[in-house]
């Protein structure tokens, strides 16, 4: 049994657009959103794995 396909997809890393402190701040905030989304995916994967273990 494998994890759901959507949890196995690679999350693209946003490109830094610009060379100002404002651009860096915007990129950092976007990266924080990406990490939070990735953590949510990992949480779903753990929950899925626990459900699979419980069914065996």
MORA-V581533 format. One record per backbone hydrogen bond with DSSP energy under -0.5 kcal/mol. NH is the residue of the N-H (numbers start at 0). CO is the residue of the C=O. E is the energy in kcal/mol with one decimal. If there is no record, write none. Layout:
nh=NH co=CO e=E
nh=NH co=CO e=E
This chain:
nh=6 co=3 e=-1.5
nh=7 co=4 e=-1.7
nh=8 co=4 e=-0.5
nh=11 co=9 e=-0.6
nh=13 co=11 e=-0.6
nh=16 co=14 e=-0.6
nh=17 co=15 e=-0.8
nh=23 co=19 e=-2.2
nh=24 co=20 e=-2.5
nh=25 co=21 e=-2.5
nh=26 co=22 e=-2.4
nh=27 co=23 e=-2.6
nh=28 co=24 e=-2.4
nh=29 co=25 e=-2.1
nh=30 co=26 e=-2.9
nh=31 co=27 e=-2.0
nh=32 co=28 e=-1.7
nh=33 co=29 e=-2.2
nh=34 co=30 e=-2.6
nh=35 co=31 e=-2.3
nh=36 co=32 e=-2.4
nh=37 co=33 e=-2.5
nh=38 co=34 e=-2.7
nh=39 co=35 e=-2.1
nh=40 co=36 e=-2.2
nh=41 co=37 e=-2.4
nh=42 co=38 e=-2.2
nh=43 co=39 e=-2.2
nh=44 co=40 e=-2.2
nh=45 co=41 e=-2.4
nh=46 co=42 e=-2.4
nh=47 co=43 e=-2.5
nh=48 co=44 e=-2.6
nh=49 co=45 e=-2.4
nh=50 co=46 e=-2.1
nh=51 co=47 e=-2.4
nh=52 co=48 e=-2.3
nh=53 co=49 e=-2.0
nh=54 co=50 e=-1.2
nh=55 co=51 e=-0.6
nh=55 co=52 e=-0.8
